[in-house]
Amino acid sequence: MKKLFDGILSAFLILGVSSLFAAGNLSQNVRPKYVFLFVGDGMGLAQIELADEYARLSGMERIFINDIDYCAVTRTSSASSFITDSAASATAFACGAKTKNGRLGVDSDGGRLESCAVAALESGRKVGIVTTVTMNHATPAGFYAHNKKRSNYYEIALDMLESNVNYFAGEGIASADDKKSPAYRGDIYSLLEKSGYKVCQDEDSFNGLKAGTDKAVVSYKSGLSIDRCGKGGGISLADVTRKAIELLDSDKGFFLMVEGGKIDSMCHVNDAASALWETFDFDKAIKVAFDFMKEHGDETLIVITADHETGGLVLGSGSGFSPLAKSGSDKSDYSAQILNLGNQKCSQSEFAKRLAKIKKDKGPDFSFGDAKVLIEECFGMKFSSGEKPGPMSISAADEKLLKDCFDKYFKPQDENSNRFQIYVSRMMAHKAGLSFSTTGHSALPSITWAKGVGADNFRGRIENTDISKILKNLLR
């Protein structure tokens, strides 16, 4: 961790320097042939430190992000808000311009912007866009799409056809056959095939992709890392990253953007354990790039950043876990029990699915008692039963708060009514000495790390737009 904190300290010491320092004083003596840009969606410094500390305490290999030469404090605010959304942020670090929240690949006036992926293509490099969420979600779309509304999924997917990107991979394409769209031209997958893409929607066809395939689209269901633990099988972010290198490697090199998109979604629902394992999953993909760099160290650049922080994660229990009321058992202190997160056996979303199924099966006989059984099974917390309380015990006072929340908010038939599940996840975080301040994004600066050729351009205090400016200069 010394490198990381020394770098951050250096960054804060020169906060007064213009953010254009990085882009305006670009080191241009050597340019990378291969460029990796990793984006941890919702991944703030707290999420990184949590993962590294859990790894240290449990004897796991420390995260690779910490083996970085340079880092820069990165401002994330959009043109319309101090707190950015993923679309405006993706546009900033992909295209180099601030825009309003909700916009992709266009500026605040709607003018078309070009991304660093386009610069890579113009230089003769191949380009890959990889994510753990849908391929037309905000972050991946920021590199190829141009739309005033990030929710226009079908129209954004049409931009995939015109992008000339060589390799797409993600959890499908949202609204791929949206016949209600005024721009409807047919099913996106079929259109991609007609445009020359090899479309893979199962593991066998994915494994069958070989070097020499010029254009490919991989639709894979990775699920959540915590739900896959110990089960084996399936396709991971590291797998699609490794395949990207195999397909994209060429005489002129490549540009590859890799997004760990579910750190964000898990922090939105304050599920610290699931976010932790998504961060590990993301870090494994980074290791793939590090392994590649061992063979191509004098011509490779790896950049790692985040679009914003999600959840306002605090590495301390603070004022309580409850979104509704403070717990009587909560005390502010300096202890942390991060390994307690290892007691959680599945994601909050899997817990919600199981809870909804029990309610459906039991009908009017369903009660808070059924929820208690499932909480113990999924999260490893134990309700008080007279014996001496342990680190995962739920006190009688906290049980009452849970029941009140269950009675008021639990509506499994309504996917948007998840406050009870969030309440449980916040209690779980509290058991590890953590807390969340929001279910949205925060305006905390991100950290941008860089290693390899041109990495020295990423230092000090920068704007997220500088990431694109630096990459475009290096790629051209």
Summary of the structure (lengths in Angstrom):
residues: 476
radius of gyration: 22.6
end to end distance: 33.7
largest distance: 72.0
contacts: 1710
relative contact order: 0.20
helix: 43%
strand: 14%
